[in-house]
């Protein structure tokens, strides 16, 4: 009986061995596959870390480059104004020079005629005095009169001559200054072109990195994080002392349908429209406009933020009364600093494409208590 049972057990083991062997082999293959998957994941993770390591310094370089370009553009604009002022001064001085030359020539002609007349009259009186034995005192008075008159003419001519010399000196100085400014302007323009070229190269690198690192979901996560960061800034701003409107001015809530547009241009993206990235929507308006066009504050307020911010670029946030705020993004140059009060219509920035944007224009938001609202109904029809 025992022998029979052992025989059955032996036969069962013989039958199961191939299956056990296959199962063991399958388990081994699964283990190897799992190891391969882990290695692949590690390689992907390393690539992601590498891309992140490259991406963040490039973002920092992008910020520094765009900030420098903005500062250079502002400096060039200041130099251009100085150049125009010098040109106006030169033009005015040339007019003064022409007039001074005319006055000088007139005085010379008059003086020459007076000298000849005085000489002839003096000679005649002198001969008459000698022939008619007239009183010498009268002759003295006549000569004194003509001498005084001629001296006055000479002094006038000296003044005009001095004026002409002064005009010539000023004109020469301004011409030299004008030449120096033109050299500086050309140098800065070359520098700006170099920086813009460098910026384009960085944009190309960022685009290449975007194909490997900033996939759709990652891009969505980045934008959501930037949204949180912006909310944090607005939260910090909200705890500061609130802006108090000037006396005899309307409250912000009364300015609906009366606000001036911050910049002249065309609306490319409307509030609430799809951004094409996940479920994100535009929280403001994007107004296309040429680079360098002036951006103006839409209402009285206080600047609570004026600096570079990721994806928004050169950003300005203005606080108004009644917990309203306006945001101005993607600027090229900033003309105001944090803490200053501005009036409606004041130039606060110039249009650009900072923040890595590919299109020139202004991004504008209107918020109340930190929440975005549609700004379009607030502008003048």
C-alpha positions as CSV (number, residue, x, y, z in Angstrom):
1,X,0.0,0.0,0.0
2,X,2.8,2.3,1.0
3,X,4.7,1.4,-2.1
4,X,1.7,2.2,-4.2
5,X,1.3,5.6,-2.6
6,X,4.9,6.4,-3.1
7,X,4.5,5.4,-6.8
8,X,1.6,7.8,-7.2
9,X,3.5,10.6,-5.5
10,X,6.5,10.0,-7.8
11,X,4.3,10.1,-10.9
12,X,2.6,13.3,-9.7
13,X,6.0,15.0,-9.2
14,X,7.1,13.9,-12.6
15,X,4.0,15.4,-14.1
16,X,4.3,18.7,-12.2
17,X,8.0,19.3,-12.6
18,X,7.7,20.8,-16.1
19,X,4.9,23.1,-14.9
20,X,6.9,24.1,-11.9
21,X,10.0,24.7,-14.0
22,X,7.9,26.9,-16.4
23,X,6.5,28.8,-13.5
24,X,9.9,29.4,-12.0
25,X,11.2,30.5,-15.3
26,X,8.3,32.9,-15.8
27,X,8.8,34.3,-12.3
28,X,12.5,34.8,-13.2
29,X,11.6,36.6,-16.4
30,X,9.1,38.8,-14.6
31,X,11.8,39.7,-12.1
32,X,14.2,40.5,-14.9
33,X,11.6,42.6,-16.7
34,X,10.9,44.4,-13.4
35,X,14.6,45.2,-13.1
36,X,14.6,46.5,-16.7
37,X,11.6,48.7,-16.0
38,X,13.3,50.0,-12.8
39,X,16.4,50.8,-14.8
40,X,14.4,52.5,-17.5
41,X,12.6,54.5,-14.9
42,X,15.9,55.5,-13.3
43,X,17.2,56.6,-16.7
44,X,14.1,58.6,-17.4
45,X,14.3,60.1,-13.9
46,X,17.9,61.0,-14.5
47,X,17.0,62.7,-17.8
48,X,14.2,64.6,-16.1
49,X,16.6,65.8,-13.4
50,X,19.2,66.7,-16.0
51,X,16.6,68.7,-18.0
52,X,15.5,70.4,-14.8
53,X,19.0,71.2,-13.9
54,X,19.5,72.8,-17.4
55,X,16.0,74.4,-17.4
56,X,16.2,76.4,-14.2
57,X,19.6,78.1,-15.0
58,X,18.2,79.0,-18.4
59,X,15.1,80.5,-16.8
60,X,17.4,82.5,-14.6
61,X,19.5,83.6,-17.7
62,X,16.3,84.4,-19.5
63,X,15.2,86.7,-16.7
64,X,18.6,88.4,-16.5
65,X,18.7,88.8,-20.3
66,X,15.2,90.3,-20.6
67,X,15.9,92.6,-17.6
68,X,19.1,93.8,-19.2
69,X,17.3,94.3,-22.6
70,X,14.6,96.3,-20.9
71,X,17.2,98.5,-19.1
72,X,19.1,99.1,-22.3
73,X,15.9,100.0,-24.2
74,X,15.1,102.5,-21.5
75,X,18.6,104.0,-21.6
76,X,18.5,104.2,-25.4
77,X,15.2,106.0,-25.2
78,X,16.6,108.5,-22.8
79,X,19.6,109.0,-25.0
80,X,17.3,109.6,-28.0
81,X,15.4,112.3,-26.1
82,X,18.7,114.0,-25.2
83,X,19.8,113.8,-28.8
84,X,16.6,115.4,-30.0
85,X,17.0,118.1,-27.3
86,X,20.5,118.8,-28.5
87,X,19.4,119.0,-32.1
88,X,16.7,121.5,-31.1
89,X,19.3,123.6,-29.2
90,X,21.6,123.6,-32.2
91,X,18.8,124.7,-34.5
92,X,17.9,127.5,-32.1
93,X,21.5,128.6,-31.7
94,X,22.0,128.7,-35.5
95,X,19.0,131.0,-35.7
96,X,20.5,133.2,-33.0
97,X,23.8,133.1,-34.8
98,X,22.2,134.2,-38.1
99,X,20.3,137.0,-36.4
100,X,23.4,138.1,-34.5
101,X,25.4,138.2,-37.7
102,X,22.7,140.4,-39.3
103,X,22.6,142.7,-36.3
104,X,26.4,142.9,-36.3
105,X,26.5,143.8,-40.0
106,X,23.8,146.4,-39.5
107,X,25.7,147.9,-36.6
108,X,28.9,147.9,-38.7
109,X,27.2,149.7,-41.6
110,X,25.6,152.2,-39.3
111,X,28.8,152.9,-37.5
112,X,30.7,153.3,-40.8
113,X,28.2,155.8,-42.0
114,X,28.3,157.6,-38.7
115,X,32.1,157.8,-38.7
116,X,32.1,159.2,-42.2
117,X,29.4,161.7,-41.4
118,X,31.1,162.7,-38.2
119,X,34.4,163.1,-39.9
120,X,33.0,165.3,-42.7
121,X,30.9,167.3,-40.3
122,X,33.8,167.7,-37.9
123,X,36.1,168.8,-40.7
124,X,33.6,171.4,-41.9
125,X,32.9,172.8,-38.4
126,X,36.6,172.9,-37.7
127,X,37.3,174.8,-40.9
128,X,34.4,177.2,-40.2
129,X,35.7,177.8,-36.7
130,X,39.1,178.6,-38.0
131,X,37.8,180.8,-40.8
132,X,34.9,182.4,-38.9
133,X,36.7,182.3,-35.6
134,X,33.8,180.6,-33.9
135,X,33.9,179.8,-30.2
136,X,36.1,176.7,-29.5
137,X,33.8,175.6,-26.7
138,X,31.1,174.8,-29.2
139,X,33.5,172.7,-31.3
140,X,34.3,170.8,-28.1
141,X,30.7,170.1,-27.4
142,X,30.1,168.8,-30.9
143,X,33.2,166.6,-30.8
144,X,32.2,165.2,-27.4
145,X,28.7,164.4,-28.7
146,X,30.0,162.5,-31.7
147,X,32.6,160.7,-29.6
148,X,30.0,159.6,-27.1
149,X,27.7,158.4,-29.9
150,X,30.5,156.5,-31.6
151,X,31.6,154.9,-28.3
152,X,28.0,153.7,-27.7
153,X,28.0,152.1,-31.2
154,X,31.4,150.5,-30.4
155,X,30.1,149.0,-27.2
156,X,27.0,147.7,-29.0
157,X,29.2,146.1,-31.6
158,X,31.4,144.5,-28.9
159,X,28.3,143.1,-27.2
160,X,27.1,141.5,-30.4
161,X,30.6,140.2,-31.2
162,X,30.7,138.6,-27.7
163,X,27.2,137.1,-28.2
164,X,28.3,135.7,-31.6
165,X,31.4,134.2,-30.0
166,X,29.3,132.7,-27.2
167,X,26.9,131.2,-29.7
168,X,29.7,129.7,-31.6
169,X,31.2,128.1,-28.5
170,X,27.9,126.7,-27.4
171,X,27.2,125.4,-30.8
172,X,30.5,123.6,-31.0
173,X,30.1,122.1,-27.5
174,X,26.6,120.8,-28.3
175,X,27.9,119.4,-31.6
176,X,30.6,117.5,-29.8
177,X,28.1,116.3,-27.2
178,X,25.8,115.3,-30.0
179,X,28.5,113.2,-31.6
180,X,29.4,111.6,-28.3
181,X,25.7,110.7,-27.8
182,X,25.4,109.2,-31.3
183,X,28.4,107.0,-30.7
184,X,27.0,105.9,-27.4
185,X,23.6,105.2,-29.0
186,X,25.1,103.1,-31.8
187,X,27.2,101.2,-29.2
188,X,24.1,100.5,-27.1
189,X,22.1,99.5,-30.2
190,X,24.8,97.0,-31.1
191,X,24.7,95.7,-27.6
192,X,21.0,95.3,-27.6
193,X,21.1,93.4,-30.9
194,X,23.7,91.1,-29.4
195,X,21.5,90.5,-26.3
196,X,18.4,90.0,-28.5
197,X,20.3,87.4,-30.5
198,X,21.4,85.7,-27.3
199,X,17.9,85.8,-26.1
200,X,16.7,84.1,-29.3
201,X,19.3,81.4,-28.8
202,X,18.0,80.8,-25.2
203,X,14.4,80.7,-26.5
204,X,15.5,78.0,-29.0
205,X,17.1,76.0,-26.1
206,X,14.0,76.4,-24.0
207,X,11.9,75.2,-26.9
208,X,14.1,72.1,-27.3
209,X,14.0,71.4,-23.6
210,X,10.2,71.8,-23.8
211,X,10.0,68.8,-26.1
212,X,11.6,66.5,-23.4
213,X,10.8,68.1,-20.1
214,X,7.8,70.4,-20.5
215,X,5.2,68.0,-21.8
216,X,1.6,68.9,-21.8
217,X,1.0,67.8,-18.2
218,X,4.2,69.3,-17.0
219,X,3.4,72.6,-18.7
220,X,0.0,72.5,-17.1
221,X,1.6,71.9,-13.7
222,X,4.1,74.7,-14.2
223,X,1.4,77.2,-15.1
224,X,-0.7,76.0,-12.2
225,X,2.3,76.5,-9.9
226,X,2.9,80.0,-11.4
227,X,-0.7,80.7,-10.7
228,X,-0.3,79.8,-7.1
229,X,2.9,81.9,-6.8
230,X,1.0,84.9,-8.2
231,X,-1.8,84.3,-5.8
232,X,0.8,84.2,-3.0
233,X,2.2,87.6,-4.1
234,X,-1.3,89.1,-4.3
235,X,-2.0,87.7,-0.8
236,X,1.1,89.4,0.6
237,X,0.1,92.6,-1.1
238,X,-3.3,92.4,0.4
239,X,-2.0,92.6,4.0
240,X,-0.2,95.9,3.2
241,X,-1.9,99.2,4.0
242,X,-4.5,99.8,1.3
243,X,-4.3,102.5,-1.3
244,X,-6.3,105.6,-0.3
245,X,-7.7,107.5,-3.4
246,X,-7.0,111.2,-3.8
247,X,-9.7,113.6,-2.7
248,X,-12.3,114.6,-5.2
249,X,-11.7,111.5,-7.3
250,X,-14.1,108.7,-8.2
251,X,-13.9,105.4,-6.5
252,X,-12.7,102.5,-8.7
253,X,-16.1,100.8,-8.7
254,X,-17.6,104.0,-10.3
255,X,-15.1,103.8,-13.2
256,X,-16.8,100.9,-15.0
257,X,-17.1,101.6,-18.8
258,X,-14.8,104.6,-18.2
259,X,-11.3,103.1,-18.0
260,X,-8.9,104.0,-20.7
261,X,-7.1,101.2,-22.5
262,X,-3.6,100.5,-21.1
263,X,-2.2,100.3,-24.6
264,X,-3.3,100.7,-28.2
265,X,-3.5,97.4,-30.0
266,X,-5.6,94.4,-30.9
267,X,-7.0,91.8,-28.5
268,X,-5.6,88.4,-29.3
269,X,-7.0,86.5,-26.3
270,X,-10.1,87.4,-24.4
271,X,-10.9,86.7,-20.8
272,X,-12.3,83.2,-20.2
273,X,-11.1,81.8,-23.6
274,X,-9.3,78.5,-23.7
275,X,-5.5,78.6,-23.4
276,X,-5.1,75.2,-25.2
277,X,-3.3,73.8,-22.2
278,X,-5.5,71.4,-20.2
279,X,-8.5,73.2,-18.8
280,X,-6.7,76.5,-18.2
281,X,-8.4,79.6,-19.4
282,X,-7.2,83.2,-19.9
283,X,-7.7,85.2,-16.7
284,X,-7.2,88.5,-18.5
285,X,-6.7,90.1,-21.9
286,X,-3.6,89.8,-24.2
287,X,-3.3,92.9,-26.4
288,X,-0.9,92.7,-29.3
289,X,1.2,95.8,-29.9
290,X,4.6,96.8,-31.3
291,X,7.6,96.5,-29.1
292,X,8.4,99.8,-27.2
293,X,4.8,101.2,-27.4
294,X,4.0,102.9,-24.1
295,X,1.9,101.2,-21.4
296,X,-0.2,103.4,-19.2
297,X,-2.0,103.0,-15.8
298,X,-5.7,102.7,-16.3
299,X,-6.5,104.4,-12.9
300,X,-5.0,106.1,-9.9
301,X,-3.2,103.7,-7.6
302,X,0.0,102.5,-6.0
303,X,2.6,100.2,-7.5
304,X,2.9,97.1,-5.2
305,X,5.0,95.0,-7.6
306,X,7.5,95.9,-10.3
307,X,9.9,93.1,-11.2
308,X,10.4,90.0,-13.4
309,X,8.1,87.1,-12.7
310,X,8.2,83.7,-14.5
311,X,6.0,83.4,-17.5
312,X,4.7,87.0,-16.9
313,X,8.1,88.6,-17.6
314,X,8.5,92.2,-16.5
315,X,5.4,92.5,-14.4
316,X,3.7,95.5,-12.8
317,X,0.9,95.2,-10.2
318,X,-1.0,98.4,-9.2
319,X,-3.3,98.4,-6.2
320,X,-6.4,100.6,-6.4
321,X,-9.1,101.4,-3.8
322,X,-11.9,99.0,-2.8
323,X,-9.6,95.9,-3.1
324,X,-9.2,96.3,-6.9
325,X,-5.8,95.5,-8.6
326,X,-4.6,95.7,-12.2
327,X,-1.7,93.6,-13.6
328,X,0.5,94.5,-16.6
329,X,2.7,91.6,-17.9
330,X,5.3,90.8,-20.7
331,X,6.7,94.4,-20.6
332,X,10.0,95.3,-22.1
333,X,11.0,98.1,-19.8
334,X,9.6,99.2,-16.4
335,X,9.4,103.0,-15.7
336,X,8.0,102.8,-12.2
337,X,9.2,101.2,-8.9
338,X,7.4,99.5,-6.1
339,X,5.8,101.9,-3.7
340,X,5.2,104.9,-5.9
341,X,1.8,106.3,-6.5
342,X,0.6,106.7,-10.1
343,X,-2.2,108.6,-11.7
344,X,-4.4,107.4,-14.5
345,X,-2.7,107.7,-17.9
346,X,0.8,107.7,-16.5
347,X,3.4,105.8,-18.5
348,X,4.5,102.8,-16.4
349,X,6.2,100.5,-19.0
350,X,6.8,99.7,-22.6
351,X,5.4,96.8,-24.6
352,X,7.6,93.7,-25.0
353,X,7.6,89.9,-25.0
354,X,9.4,89.2,-21.8
355,X,8.8,86.0,-19.8
356,X,9.7,83.8,-22.8
357,X,6.6,85.0,-24.7
358,X,6.7,84.5,-28.5
359,X,4.4,87.4,-29.3
360,X,4.8,91.1,-28.6
361,X,2.0,92.6,-26.5
362,X,0.6,93.4,-23.1
363,X,-1.1,90.9,-20.8
364,X,-3.7,92.8,-18.7
365,X,-5.6,91.5,-15.7
366,X,-8.2,93.1,-13.4
367,X,-8.8,91.6,-10.0
368,X,-11.0,92.2,-7.0
369,X,-9.9,90.8,-3.6
370,X,-7.4,88.7,-5.5
371,X,-9.9,87.1,-7.9
372,X,-9.7,87.8,-11.6
373,X,-12.7,89.4,-13.3
374,X,-13.5,90.2,-16.9
375,X,-11.8,93.6,-17.6
376,X,-13.5,94.2,-21.0
377,X,-16.7,95.7,-19.7
378,X,-14.7,98.2,-17.7
379,X,-13.1,100.0,-20.7
380,X,-14.6,102.8,-22.6
381,X,-16.7,101.6,-25.6
